[in-house]
Amino acid sequence: MSGKHGTVFRVRSRGRLTPQAIREVRFRRTAGFLQGVRADDVHQFVDQVSEDVASLYDELATVYAENYRIKTALRDWQSAQAVPSSAAHDQADR
C-alpha cells in the first residue's frame, strides 16, 4: 500500500529488508483521541529488522571464517612451495 509519505509497512513473507525499504517505511496511524502510529506495526517492524541484522551478522561471521581458512591454506601452500634459502643458494653455486 502506498501513500504520499511512502509505503505503509506490511510484514513480508520472505526476502531481506533493503536499506531503501527501511527508509521508506511508514506506519499506519491510530485513530481516536491520542493519535500516533500503531504499536503492533512498530513491534513487527523492529522484529523483522532485528532478524535480518542477526542473519547478516551470522553470514558475515561465516565469510570471515572462510576468509581465514583460505588465507591459512594459501599461506601453508606457499610455505610448502618455497625453496629454503640454503637450497636456493646451493643451486645458484652449481
Residue pairs with C-beta under 8 A, 6 or more apart in sequence:
1 7
1 8
1 10
2 8
3 26
5 26
6 24
6 25
6 26
7 21
7 24
7 25
7 26
8 26
8 27
8 28
9 25
9 26
9 27
9 28
9 41
9 44
9 45
11 44
11 48
12 48
16 52
16 55
16 56
17 48
17 49
17 52
22 49
25 45
27 37
27 38
27 41
27 42
27 45
28 37
28 38
28 41
29 35
29 36
29 37
29 38
30 36
30 37
30 38
83 91
